[in-house]
Amino acid sequence: MNKLAVTVKFIGVFRSVSGKAKTTLSFEDTVSLKEALKKIVEQIPKLERALIDSELEDPRPNTLILVNGKEISILNGLETIIRDGDEVVFIPVVHGG
């Protein structure tokens, strides 16, 4: 089986923290967004604090995540399946107060 290539883009503070605008991940097979997120954090450990809410252990409160231009809440959330050629974009959400 061929490896899958997934493009991951970082916007705003995620770009600053990761030091890159985008990266490509390879997977043996289709994976969930949750599994892809683990691999991103393994490859770029600095992103863990920026991407993952430490209390909830969930990226969503601070992050808008798009898969192929669609927000994951209208897809299947963190269980959204990532396939070859997909593009995942992480956009920081700023909460005022």
PyMOL CGO cylinders between C-alpha atoms (Angstrom):
from pymol import cmd
from pymol.cgo import CYLINDER

trace = [
    CYLINDER, 0.00, 0.00, 0.00, 1.25, 3.49, -0.82, 0.3, 1, 1, 1, 1, 1, 1,
    CYLINDER, 1.25, 3.49, -0.82, 1.84, 5.99, 1.92, 0.3, 1, 1, 1, 1, 1, 1,
    CYLINDER, 1.84, 5.99, 1.92, -0.61, 8.83, 2.21, 0.3, 1, 1, 1, 1, 1, 1,
    CYLINDER, -0.61, 8.83, 2.21, 0.61, 12.41, 2.04, 0.3, 1, 1, 1, 1, 1, 1,
    CYLINDER, 0.61, 12.41, 2.04, -1.33, 15.03, 3.97, 0.3, 1, 1, 1, 1, 1, 1,
    CYLINDER, -1.33, 15.03, 3.97, -0.54, 18.76, 3.86, 0.3, 1, 1, 1, 1, 1, 1,
    CYLINDER, -0.54, 18.76, 3.86, -0.80, 20.58, 7.18, 0.3, 1, 1, 1, 1, 1, 1,
    CYLINDER, -0.80, 20.58, 7.18, -0.89, 24.40, 7.23, 0.3, 1, 1, 1, 1, 1, 1,
    CYLINDER, -0.89, 24.40, 7.23, -0.36, 26.62, 10.26, 0.3, 1, 1, 1, 1, 1, 1,
    CYLINDER, -0.36, 26.62, 10.26, -1.87, 30.10, 10.48, 0.3, 1, 1, 1, 1, 1, 1,
    CYLINDER, -1.87, 30.10, 10.48, -1.01, 32.95, 12.88, 0.3, 1, 1, 1, 1, 1, 1,
    CYLINDER, -1.01, 32.95, 12.88, 0.46, 31.97, 16.24, 0.3, 1, 1, 1, 1, 1, 1,
    CYLINDER, 0.46, 31.97, 16.24, 0.72, 28.31, 15.15, 0.3, 1, 1, 1, 1, 1, 1,
    CYLINDER, 0.72, 28.31, 15.15, 3.01, 29.39, 12.32, 0.3, 1, 1, 1, 1, 1, 1,
    CYLINDER, 3.01, 29.39, 12.32, 5.16, 31.35, 14.79, 0.3, 1, 1, 1, 1, 1, 1,
    CYLINDER, 5.16, 31.35, 14.79, 5.34, 28.48, 17.29, 0.3, 1, 1, 1, 1, 1, 1,
    CYLINDER, 5.34, 28.48, 17.29, 6.02, 25.76, 14.72, 0.3, 1, 1, 1, 1, 1, 1,
    CYLINDER, 6.02, 25.76, 14.72, 8.45, 27.92, 12.75, 0.3, 1, 1, 1, 1, 1, 1,
    CYLINDER, 8.45, 27.92, 12.75, 6.81, 26.84, 9.52, 0.3, 1, 1, 1, 1, 1, 1,
    CYLINDER, 6.81, 26.84, 9.52, 3.81, 27.74, 7.41, 0.3, 1, 1, 1, 1, 1, 1,
    CYLINDER, 3.81, 27.74, 7.41, 3.19, 24.17, 6.35, 0.3, 1, 1, 1, 1, 1, 1,
    CYLINDER, 3.19, 24.17, 6.35, 4.43, 20.62, 6.57, 0.3, 1, 1, 1, 1, 1, 1,
    CYLINDER, 4.43, 20.62, 6.57, 3.59, 17.30, 4.97, 0.3, 1, 1, 1, 1, 1, 1,
    CYLINDER, 3.59, 17.30, 4.97, 2.78, 14.21, 7.00, 0.3, 1, 1, 1, 1, 1, 1,
    CYLINDER, 2.78, 14.21, 7.00, 2.95, 10.64, 5.77, 0.3, 1, 1, 1, 1, 1, 1,
    CYLINDER, 2.95, 10.64, 5.77, 0.72, 7.86, 7.00, 0.3, 1, 1, 1, 1, 1, 1,
    CYLINDER, 0.72, 7.86, 7.00, 0.54, 4.17, 6.14, 0.3, 1, 1, 1, 1, 1, 1,
    CYLINDER, 0.54, 4.17, 6.14, -3.23, 4.26, 5.84, 0.3, 1, 1, 1, 1, 1, 1,
    CYLINDER, -3.23, 4.26, 5.84, -6.18, 6.60, 6.35, 0.3, 1, 1, 1, 1, 1, 1,
    CYLINDER, -6.18, 6.60, 6.35, -6.22, 8.01, 9.89, 0.3, 1, 1, 1, 1, 1, 1,
    CYLINDER, -6.22, 8.01, 9.89, -8.55, 10.07, 12.03, 0.3, 1, 1, 1, 1, 1, 1,
    CYLINDER, -8.55, 10.07, 12.03, -7.81, 13.73, 12.60, 0.3, 1, 1, 1, 1, 1, 1,
    CYLINDER, -7.81, 13.73, 12.60, -7.11, 12.84, 16.25, 0.3, 1, 1, 1, 1, 1, 1,
    CYLINDER, -7.11, 12.84, 16.25, -4.34, 10.41, 15.17, 0.3, 1, 1, 1, 1, 1, 1,
    CYLINDER, -4.34, 10.41, 15.17, -2.94, 12.98, 12.73, 0.3, 1, 1, 1, 1, 1, 1,
    CYLINDER, -2.94, 12.98, 12.73, -2.87, 15.56, 15.53, 0.3, 1, 1, 1, 1, 1, 1,
    CYLINDER, -2.87, 15.56, 15.53, -0.78, 13.19, 17.70, 0.3, 1, 1, 1, 1, 1, 1,
    CYLINDER, -0.78, 13.19, 17.70, 1.72, 12.82, 14.88, 0.3, 1, 1, 1, 1, 1, 1,
    CYLINDER, 1.72, 12.82, 14.88, 1.92, 16.60, 14.35, 0.3, 1, 1, 1, 1, 1, 1,
    CYLINDER, 1.92, 16.60, 14.35, 2.66, 17.13, 18.05, 0.3, 1, 1, 1, 1, 1, 1,
    CYLINDER, 2.66, 17.13, 18.05, 5.27, 14.34, 17.98, 0.3, 1, 1, 1, 1, 1, 1,
    CYLINDER, 5.27, 14.34, 17.98, 7.01, 15.98, 15.02, 0.3, 1, 1, 1, 1, 1, 1,
    CYLINDER, 7.01, 15.98, 15.02, 6.71, 19.55, 16.35, 0.3, 1, 1, 1, 1, 1, 1,
    CYLINDER, 6.71, 19.55, 16.35, 6.54, 19.25, 20.17, 0.3, 1, 1, 1, 1, 1, 1,
    CYLINDER, 6.54, 19.25, 20.17, 6.40, 23.03, 20.65, 0.3, 1, 1, 1, 1, 1, 1,
    CYLINDER, 6.40, 23.03, 20.65, 2.91, 22.97, 19.14, 0.3, 1, 1, 1, 1, 1, 1,
    CYLINDER, 2.91, 22.97, 19.14, 1.44, 20.86, 21.92, 0.3, 1, 1, 1, 1, 1, 1,
    CYLINDER, 1.44, 20.86, 21.92, 0.92, 23.75, 24.35, 0.3, 1, 1, 1, 1, 1, 1,
    CYLINDER, 0.92, 23.75, 24.35, -0.32, 26.06, 21.59, 0.3, 1, 1, 1, 1, 1, 1,
    CYLINDER, -0.32, 26.06, 21.59, -2.67, 23.54, 19.98, 0.3, 1, 1, 1, 1, 1, 1,
    CYLINDER, -2.67, 23.54, 19.98, -3.98, 21.42, 22.85, 0.3, 1, 1, 1, 1, 1, 1,
    CYLINDER, -3.98, 21.42, 22.85, -6.02, 22.75, 25.75, 0.3, 1, 1, 1, 1, 1, 1,
    CYLINDER, -6.02, 22.75, 25.75, -4.20, 21.17, 28.72, 0.3, 1, 1, 1, 1, 1, 1,
    CYLINDER, -4.20, 21.17, 28.72, -7.30, 20.89, 30.91, 0.3, 1, 1, 1, 1, 1, 1,
    CYLINDER, -7.30, 20.89, 30.91, -9.51, 19.41, 28.22, 0.3, 1, 1, 1, 1, 1, 1,
    CYLINDER, -9.51, 19.41, 28.22, -6.73, 17.68, 26.26, 0.3, 1, 1, 1, 1, 1, 1,
    CYLINDER, -6.73, 17.68, 26.26, -8.62, 18.83, 23.21, 0.3, 1, 1, 1, 1, 1, 1,
    CYLINDER, -8.62, 18.83, 23.21, -7.57, 21.31, 20.52, 0.3, 1, 1, 1, 1, 1, 1,
    CYLINDER, -7.57, 21.31, 20.52, -10.97, 22.70, 19.69, 0.3, 1, 1, 1, 1, 1, 1,
    CYLINDER, -10.97, 22.70, 19.69, -11.52, 25.50, 22.23, 0.3, 1, 1, 1, 1, 1, 1,
    CYLINDER, -11.52, 25.50, 22.23, -8.55, 27.48, 20.90, 0.3, 1, 1, 1, 1, 1, 1,
    CYLINDER, -8.55, 27.48, 20.90, -8.34, 26.22, 17.34, 0.3, 1, 1, 1, 1, 1, 1,
    CYLINDER, -8.34, 26.22, 17.34, -10.39, 26.29, 14.19, 0.3, 1, 1, 1, 1, 1, 1,
    CYLINDER, -10.39, 26.29, 14.19, -9.49, 23.16, 12.24, 0.3, 1, 1, 1, 1, 1, 1,
    CYLINDER, -9.49, 23.16, 12.24, -10.34, 22.85, 8.57, 0.3, 1, 1, 1, 1, 1, 1,
    CYLINDER, -10.34, 22.85, 8.57, -10.07, 19.69, 6.48, 0.3, 1, 1, 1, 1, 1, 1,
    CYLINDER, -10.07, 19.69, 6.48, -10.17, 20.50, 2.76, 0.3, 1, 1, 1, 1, 1, 1,
    CYLINDER, -10.17, 20.50, 2.76, -11.68, 23.90, 3.56, 0.3, 1, 1, 1, 1, 1, 1,
    CYLINDER, -11.68, 23.90, 3.56, -14.47, 22.57, 5.80, 0.3, 1, 1, 1, 1, 1, 1,
    CYLINDER, -14.47, 22.57, 5.80, -14.63, 23.21, 9.54, 0.3, 1, 1, 1, 1, 1, 1,
    CYLINDER, -14.63, 23.21, 9.54, -14.44, 19.87, 11.38, 0.3, 1, 1, 1, 1, 1, 1,
    CYLINDER, -14.44, 19.87, 11.38, -17.63, 20.49, 13.36, 0.3, 1, 1, 1, 1, 1, 1,
    CYLINDER, -17.63, 20.49, 13.36, -19.62, 20.01, 10.13, 0.3, 1, 1, 1, 1, 1, 1,
    CYLINDER, -19.62, 20.01, 10.13, -17.60, 16.90, 9.30, 0.3, 1, 1, 1, 1, 1, 1,
    CYLINDER, -17.60, 16.90, 9.30, -16.94, 14.27, 11.95, 0.3, 1, 1, 1, 1, 1, 1,
    CYLINDER, -16.94, 14.27, 11.95, -14.99, 16.33, 14.50, 0.3, 1, 1, 1, 1, 1, 1,
    CYLINDER, -14.99, 16.33, 14.50, -11.73, 14.75, 15.65, 0.3, 1, 1, 1, 1, 1, 1,
    CYLINDER, -11.73, 14.75, 15.65, -12.90, 11.46, 14.16, 0.3, 1, 1, 1, 1, 1, 1,
    CYLINDER, -12.90, 11.46, 14.16, -12.88, 12.97, 10.64, 0.3, 1, 1, 1, 1, 1, 1,
    CYLINDER, -12.88, 12.97, 10.64, -10.95, 10.59, 8.39, 0.3, 1, 1, 1, 1, 1, 1,
    CYLINDER, -10.95, 10.59, 8.39, -7.87, 12.05, 6.73, 0.3, 1, 1, 1, 1, 1, 1,
    CYLINDER, -7.87, 12.05, 6.73, -7.06, 10.67, 3.28, 0.3, 1, 1, 1, 1, 1, 1,
    CYLINDER, -7.06, 10.67, 3.28, -4.25, 10.98, 0.75, 0.3, 1, 1, 1, 1, 1, 1,
    CYLINDER, -4.25, 10.98, 0.75, -3.95, 14.50, -0.62, 0.3, 1, 1, 1, 1, 1, 1,
    CYLINDER, -3.95, 14.50, -0.62, -6.08, 16.10, 2.09, 0.3, 1, 1, 1, 1, 1, 1,
    CYLINDER, -6.08, 16.10, 2.09, -5.20, 19.51, 3.50, 0.3, 1, 1, 1, 1, 1, 1,
    CYLINDER, -5.20, 19.51, 3.50, -5.57, 20.24, 7.23, 0.3, 1, 1, 1, 1, 1, 1,
    CYLINDER, -5.57, 20.24, 7.23, -5.38, 23.87, 8.37, 0.3, 1, 1, 1, 1, 1, 1,
    CYLINDER, -5.38, 23.87, 8.37, -5.00, 25.04, 11.98, 0.3, 1, 1, 1, 1, 1, 1,
    CYLINDER, -5.00, 25.04, 11.98, -6.26, 28.57, 12.67, 0.3, 1, 1, 1, 1, 1, 1,
    CYLINDER, -6.26, 28.57, 12.67, -5.97, 30.11, 16.16, 0.3, 1, 1, 1, 1, 1, 1,
    CYLINDER, -5.97, 30.11, 16.16, -9.14, 31.47, 17.73, 0.3, 1, 1, 1, 1, 1, 1,
    CYLINDER, -9.14, 31.47, 17.73, -8.73, 34.53, 19.92, 0.3, 1, 1, 1, 1, 1, 1,
    CYLINDER, -8.73, 34.53, 19.92, -11.23, 34.85, 22.74, 0.3, 1, 1, 1, 1, 1, 1,
    CYLINDER, -11.23, 34.85, 22.74, -11.87, 38.39, 23.93, 0.3, 1, 1, 1, 1, 1, 1,
    CYLINDER, -11.87, 38.39, 23.93, -12.93, 39.30, 27.40, 0.3, 1, 1, 1, 1, 1, 1,
]
cmd.load_cgo(trace, "trace")
